[in-house]
Amino acid sequence: MQVTLIRLDTSTQEATKAQIEIEDRVFFGRQLGSPLTLQGEALSRQHFALFIAEERLMIENLSGNGTSLNGEALTIKSPSSVQSGDVVEVPGYQIRVELQEALQNEEAEGTKVPVWQTYGKMALNFFNPLEVALLLCVIACICLFTYYVAT
C-alpha cells in the first residue's frame, strides 16, 4: 500500500514529505533506517509502527512516551486503524497520513483533497541530517587533502 506521510516538526514549523510503500511492518522513531527520521529525547528508537492487516492500514504504539491518533492517546501494542487524513502525534511532531488509494478515489470522484494546514515555513523533501553531515565531512576531507597536496 502506497502511503504519503507529511511530518511537521512542531518546534521549527517545517514539514517534510515522504512516500512509503508499506508491505510489512514499518517502524518509525529515532533509529537509523527509519523511513521518516524523528529526533528528540522523548522519542524511542522504535516509537510506533505502521502495517497492513486485512487490507487496512494499522498503527501500533511501541513507546511509553506516547503516541496519539487524531488527538486520542494510543495504548501500547494495541493496533488501531488509520484512515487517509489522520494525524499521528508523537513528542515534537505531527504526521499526516495520506493513503494513495484514497487520494485516487477522491480525484476520480472530483472531490477536493483536504489540504494540510499551513504552518509558516514549509520545506518538502529535506535531506536526512545524517546524510548532510556525512556530505559536509567528505567535502572538508577533500578540501584538506587538496590544501596539503598543493603546499
Secondary structure, DSSP 8 states (H G I E B T S, - for coil): -EEEEEEEETTTTEEEEEEEE-SS-EEESSSTT-SS----TT--TT-EEEEEETTEEEEEE--TT--EETTEE--BT--EE--TT-EEEETTEEEEEEEHHHHHHHHHHT---------S----S---HHHHHHHHHHHHHHHHHHHHHH-
